[in-house]
Amino acid sequence: MDYLATFHTHFDAVKYQKYIKTVAIKAVMKPVPRKLSSSCGSCVMFTSEKELPLSEMHTEYLDKLYLIKENGFQIIVENE
């Protein structure tokens, strides 16, 4: 399963990438795709062999969390 997380600040993205590497197979920072908006231009894309419990992916750093699908992005979490 492939996921994409957006953040309010670049520093939050860096902290999240370090954290998510402990539960995901692969995690990389990238620019946010133009289709999505966020408060900062950095996102973390990560991959897991199985569907991760939301409790393992959700942190206070997140702005939004998406499941990456063939036809786009499905929002899973939206922090306000």
C-alpha positions in Angstrom: 0.0 0.0 0.0 1.3 3.5 -0.9 0.6 6.6 1.2 1.2 10.3 0.9 1.3 12.6 3.9 1.2 16.5 3.8 2.3 18.9 6.6 2.0 22.5 7.7 5.8 22.9 7.9 8.9 21.4 6.3 10.2 20.6 9.8 7.1 18.5 10.5 7.7 16.6 7.3 11.3 15.8 8.4 10.1 14.6 11.8 7.4 12.5 10.3 9.7 10.9 7.7 12.1 9.8 10.6 9.1 8.4 12.5 7.4 6.6 9.6 10.6 4.8 8.6 10.2 2.7 11.7 6.9 1.2 10.5 7.1 1.4 6.7 9.3 -0.3 4.2 10.2 2.9 2.3 9.7 6.6 3.1 10.9 9.5 1.0 10.4 13.3 1.1 9.2 14.8 -2.1 7.5 18.0 -3.3 3.7 17.9 -2.9 1.9 17.0 -6.1 0.2 19.9 -7.8 -3.2 18.2 -7.5 -2.9 18.5 -3.7 -2.6 21.6 -1.6 -0.8 22.0 1.7 0.7 24.6 3.9 4.2 23.6 2.9 5.7 22.2 -0.2 7.0 19.0 1.2 5.3 15.6 1.5 6.3 12.2 2.7 5.5 9.2 0.4 5.7 5.8 2.1 5.0 2.2 1.3 3.9 -0.7 3.4 3.4 -4.4 2.5 0.2 -4.5 4.4 -2.5 -1.9 5.4 -1.1 -0.1 8.4 -3.4 0.7 11.4 -4.3 4.4 11.4 -2.7 4.6 14.9 0.7 3.8 13.4 0.5 6.4 10.7 -1.2 9.3 12.5 0.9 11.8 14.5 0.4 15.4 15.5 2.7 16.4 12.6 0.2 15.5 9.9 -1.9 17.9 7.9 -3.5 15.3 5.6 -2.9 11.6 4.9 -3.8 10.0 1.6 -3.9 6.5 0.2 -2.4 6.6 -3.3 -4.6 4.8 -5.8 -4.3 4.3 -9.6 -6.8 7.0 -10.3 -5.6 9.5 -7.8 -5.6 10.1 -4.0 -8.1 9.0 -1.4 -8.0 11.1 1.8 -7.7 9.0 5.0 -7.0 11.7 7.7 -7.5 15.4 7.7 -6.3 17.3 10.8 -7.9 20.7 11.4 
